[in-house]
Structures are given as structure tokens and as C-alpha cells.
Amino acid sequence: MNAAFTREALVAALFARRRKQPRSARSRPQKPTRWLYPLSVERRYAAAVRAWLRPMKEFVHEYLKNNREAMLRGDAAALVRQDAVPGGSYRRMVRSLNGWLTAYTPPLDDDGNRASPPVIFAGLGNIAEEVNDFNGKQWDKSANAALGAEFPVYEDWWPTVKEDWTRTNYELMRGLGQDYIKQVNTLAERAVISGWSPARLANEIMLADRRVSKVRAELIAADRIGTLNGMVTQARMEGAGLTMYLWSTSGDGRVRHAHALMDGALCRWDDSSVYSDDGGK
């Protein structure tokens, strides 16, 4: 089913609905249904980011708790180090962290065919499905409001969109883990060479933890869920032959000033720089 055929069917359904309405209703402008944003899914994504990275942070803290004294003196027998070369405890931590991350977030196959995908990859796929399902309900609600009936569209685009989004976000999770390990490695090496105290090393590690804190996870979730929701909305509407959409903000405190100014504007899908603030007149 191509877009042109779907658009013809949509126009026919709109005219059929209009013919059934009394004349007074036809002349009265219809208030568009507000297209809601999947905020609950965004929150679950943020919680998942923290949950996925928590085991790595716990591993680091437990290892440092048991080995930092030996690390900071280079595993020398004396309490005062005689050189500035990290000892075996430091090297074991590096190997353990890298090995742990590789096992926890293994690289994906080029073709994406995995009999048993990594837990994080599967979890991201589930989140993508939640966004798509939520968005589909918004489409059904809008279609019912405009047509008085459901208007299903052919969604052959979804498997590709889901796969691309899931892969991109999985690589983001791997990158966050790799960045954290690099920070920990650098801090531990600096502590050994510079003669930091165990308390200072622990404090510096806590600062590094903030890079994968609740606030950072929420920022990532807002960006990634917002991107996917926008992609799905566009694909679903263009699949129905709709070339324009009405800009609608979430109405909360997170809306940027420039976006708030666009609220209610009629925009083109194929060119975001083209819009009308008077309903297309």
C-alpha cells in the first residue's frame, strides 16, 4: 500500500465523515487532538541507563575498597612506595574492568543476527516497542477524533527504525561504560604516580560517577526518546499521506523558549524551516 493510495483513502474518509455532519458542525473549526509525549517511557529509559551502569560502578568501588592500599603503594611490601610504577593490583583492575565490560556489552555482529542478544540490547528493543505502541495509540486517538473510526496505516518502516535506534543506543551505552573505565584507569594511575591518599582516590572516583548520574541519565533519555518518538510520528503520518503537522509542545517546564514560540504552528515534514502561524492561510 503506497502513500498516495493511503492519502486518497484518508481524504475519502474525511469527506465521508463531513457529509454525515450537520451544516452547523461543518462550518465550526475542529480543535485538533493533542498528541501526547511518552514521558513515562522516557523515565523508564533513564532508570534503565542507571540500572545498566550500576553493576560496573559497584564493581569499581568494591575492587578499590579491597585493593586501593596495595594499589597506591605499587604492591610494595613497605608502606612507602619506592617507585612510580603501578603494581599488580592496578593492572588486575584494568584487565578486570575491560574484561567485565566486554562480557557485559559485547560488540554487535555486523548483520545484527544474534541468537541471544545482550541484555541491554534486548532491553533497548523493548523500550523502542513501548514508544511505538504509545505513539500508535496517539495516532488512533487522533484518527478517531477526525474520522470517527480507526484508520490503520501500513508500517513496513518500523523494523528498520527500531533496529537502527536500538543499535545506536546500545553503542551509546557501551561508550558510556568505556568512558567511565578510562576515567577510573586515569585516576588510579594518577593516584599511584602522585602518591594520593586512599581517601582522595575514593573522592575522585565519586566525581567520575557523576558522569553517569541521575541527571545525565535523564538528559540522555529525553534526547533519545524524543528523537525516536519524532521519527515514528513522522513515519506514521507520512505513511498516511500527511505532508504537514501541527507543532505542539509538551507544555511543561522543560520546553525551550524557541520551541514554545512554535506551539500551534503548521509545519511541513519535508522542510522544518517552512511553517505557518495562521493555520496555513
N, C-alpha and C positions, 0 to 999 in steps of 0.2 A: 504494500500500500504506500504510494508516494505522497509527498507533501501536498501536491496540487489536488489530488483526489480527496485527501483528508480535508483540505481547506474548503473545497466545494461542498462536502458533506456538512461541515461546520456551518457554512453560510446558509445552506438549505435548512438546517435545524434551527438556526436563529430566526429565519423568516417564518418558519412554521410556528415557532413559539409566538412571534409577533402577531401573526394572523389570528391567533386564539385570544389575544388580549383585547380588552375593550379600548376604544379610541382614547379615552382619558389616560389610560395606562401607557399607551404608545408614545404620547407626547411628553410624558413625565420622565426626566432623565433617571436612569437606574444607577444607584450608588454601587460602585464596584465592591466586591467582597475582598476584605483584607487578606492578603496572602501571608500566613504566619511563618515565622522562622523557627527551625528546630533547636530551640535553646536547650531543651532537656538533653538532646543528643550531644550538643556541644559540651555540656557539663560532664556527661559520661566520658567523652573523649579526653577531657582534661584530667579526670580522675584516673583513666586508663594510662595516660602518659606517666603520671606519678607512680602508679602501681607497677608498671613495666620497668621503670628505672630504679625503684626502691630496692630490689634484691642486690643490685650492683653496689649501691651506696652502703647497704648493710654489710656487704662483703668487705668493702674497703675499711669501714670503721672497725669491724671485728678483727681484721688482719692487723691493722695498726695498733689496736688495743693490746694484742698479744705479742707484737714483734717490734714496736717502734723503738724500744730501748736498744735492742740489738741493732736495728737499722741505723740509728743515729750515732752509734759509735763504730759503725762499719763491721759489726760482728767481732770486734777485737775483744780479747779477754779483759783488758784493762778498761776502767771506767772512762778514761780519757783517750780519745782516738789518736792514733799515731800517723794517720794519713787522711787523704780526702777522697778515697776510693770507696764507693758504695759496696757493701758486703753482700753475702749470700742472701740475707733476708730481703734486701731491696730487690735483688734480681728475681727471687722467687715470687715476690709480689707482682712484678711486671709480667712475668710469664703467666702467673695465675690469672691476673686480670684480663690479659689478652686472650688466653685460652677460654676463660669463662665467657667473655663477650662473643667469641666465635661460635661457641656451642649454643649460646642463648639466642643470638641473632645471626644465624648462618647466612652467607650470601645466597641470593636467589639464582635459580637457573635462568639462562637467557630466554628460554621458551616459556618459562613460568609453570611448567608441568611438574608438580610435586605431589607424590603420593600422600605425604604427610607434611603440610606446610607448617612453618614455625608458628608458635602460639601467637606471637604478636601479629604476624601477617594475617592469620585467621581472624583474630580479634578486630583488626582494621577492616577486614572484609565485612564482618558483622555490623560494624558501625556505619559503613557505607550503605548497607542494605537498610539500616534504620533511617538514614537520611532520605533515601529514595522512597521508602514507604511513607514517611511523613510528608514528603513533597507530593507524592501521588494523592494523598488524602486532600491536600490543599487544592490540587487540580480538580478532583472530583467535586469538592465543595463549590469551587468557582463555576464549574460546568453546570452543576445542578442549579445554582443561582441564576445563571444566564439562560439556560435552556429548559430547566425543569426536568432534566433527565441526565443520566451519565453519558459521557462522550469519551469512550476509550480511544487511545491512540496507540499505534504500533511503535514499540520501544526497542528496536533492534540495536540501538546505540548503547544501551545500558551495560552489557557485559564489558565492552571496551572501556567505557568511562570508569567503571568500577575497578577494573584491573589496573588501569593507569594510575588512578588515585591511590589505590592500595599500595602499589609498588613505590610510588613517590613518598608516601608517608612512612612506609617501612624503612626506606633508606634514610629518612629523616630521623627515625628512632635509632637506627644504627649509628648515624652521625652524632647524635646526642651522647650516646654511650662512648663512642670513640673520643669525643672532645673531653668528656669527663675524665676518662682514663689518662689522656695526655696531660690534663691539668694535675691530676694526682701524681703521676710519674714525675712531672717537672718539680712539683712542690717537695716531693720526697727526696729527689736528688739534690735540690737546693738546700733542704734541711740537713742532709748528710754533709755536704761540702761546707756549708756555712756554720755548722755547729748549732743549729736551732735546738731549743728545748722541746721535749715531748709535748708540752702544753701549747707552744707556738705552732708546731706542726698540726696538732689537732684543730686549733683555731683556723689555720689557713685552709684545711680540708673542709671545715664547716662553711667557709666563704665560697669555696668551689661548689659546694652542694646547692648554693642558691641559684646557680645557673639552671638547675633542673627543679626549681622550687615550684610552689603552687601558682605564683603569679606568672612565671614563664610558661608553665603548662597551660594556663588559661589563655594566654596570648596566642600560643600555638594553636589551641583548639578553636579559638574564634576565627583565626585566619583560615585554617584547613576546612572546617565545617562550612564556613561562609563560602569558600571557593567551590566546594562540591555542591552545595545547595544551589548556588547560582548557575553552575554548569547544568545541573539536572533540570532546573526551571527553564532555562533557555532551550535545551534539547526537547523537552516535553512540549513547550509552546510552539517552537518552530516545526516540530513534528506534526502539530495540528494546523500548520499553515499560518500561524500568527507571526507577523513581522514586527509588531510593536508591543510594548508593555507599559504599564503604569508604575512609575517608581514609588515604592512605599518603604519607609524606614520602619525599624522595629519599635520606635517610639520610646526607647529607654535612654538612660544617661550615657550609653556607650556610643551613640550616634555622633559622628563627626559633623562639624558645622557645615562643611561643604555638602555633605550628604543630606543634612536636614533641609537645606535650601532647595534640594531637588525633589522633596516629598510632593507627590501629586503630579509630577511632570510626566508627559507621554514621551517615551524613548523608543528608538529603533534598536533591534537586536544586532543588526549587522554593522552599526556605526554608533557607538556610545556618545559621540560628540554631537549627534543630531537629536534634538528633543524639542518639545513644545510645552510651554507652561500655561496654555489656554485650551487644553483638550484637543489640540490639533487644528484649531481654527486658523 
